[in-house]
Amino acid sequence: MAEPQELPPLAPEQKRWALGAAALFLLAMGFLGFSLNTGIMRPFAIGWVALQIFGYVGAIRMAKGDFAHPLFKSQIMLHIMAATLLIVVIARAFS
């Protein structure tokens, strides 16, 4: 049986972008839990998680595993904008 190949270590820039993607995904999962519990913005929460899953998987496949690829970075920036819009909507609801 062939032994699995060792993957090369990630560069610091790749680690930062992967951490950013993971943090945004955890934020989306947290909001999904809150949304399913309260019923507030349920379609947005479900769609945001689904968009992240398909977006990150597609981007990382097209980038051939490079977390610092511009396509993967653009996915992260897209979800930062979604998080910003969510924060603005919540702030408007409380003001």
N, C-alpha and C positions, 0 to 999 in steps of 0.2 A: 504494500500500500504506500502511495506517495505521501510524503509529509507536507503539511500545509506550508506555503511560502510565508516568510516574514514580510510584513508590510514596512515600507520605509517610515521613519519618524516624521511627524508633521512639523512644518516650519512654524515659528511663533506667529506669523501672520495668519496662517491657516487655523491655528488653535484659537485665535481671537475671533475669526469669522464663524468658526464652528460653535464657539461659546455664545456668540450673539444669536445664532440661529436656535440654539438649544434654549436660551433664555426667553426668546420670543415664543417658542413652541410651548414652554411651560406657562407663560402668561396666557396664551390662548387656551390651554387646557384648564387653567384655573378659572378663567372667565366662562368656559363651557360648563364647568361644574356649578358655578354660581348661577348661570343662566338656566340650567336644567332644574336647579333647586327652586328658583324664584319664577321662572317663566319669562324673565325680562330679556328681550333681544335674542331669543332662542335661534331664529334662522341665521342671524349674523354669527353667533357663536359656533354653530355647527359648520357653516360655510367657511369660516375663517380657519378652523382646524383642518377641514378637508382641503382647502386651498394651500395651506402650508404643507400638508403631507404630499400632495401631488406636485406642488411647485418645487419643494426641496429635492424630492426624489428625481424628478425630471431634470432639474438643473445640475445635480451632482452627477447624473449619468452622462449628460451632454458635456460636462466639464471634465469627465474622465477621473473623477475622484478628487479634484483639486478644490478645496474649500475657499481658496483665495481667487478663484476664477471670476471674471467680471459678471458672468451670468448668475453665479451663486450669490455674489454680492448684491446684484440687483434684486434678487428674491428677498434678501434680508431687508433691503431698503424699502421694498414694497410693503413688507409686514411692519416695518417701523411706522410707515405712513398710516397703515390700518390701526395700529395701536394708538397713534396720535389722534386720529379721528375718534376712536372709542373714548379716549380720555376727554376730548373736547365735548363729546355728546354727554358724558357723565357730568362734566363740570357745568354745562348748560342746564342740565336737569336739576341741579342743586342750587342754581342761582335764580 
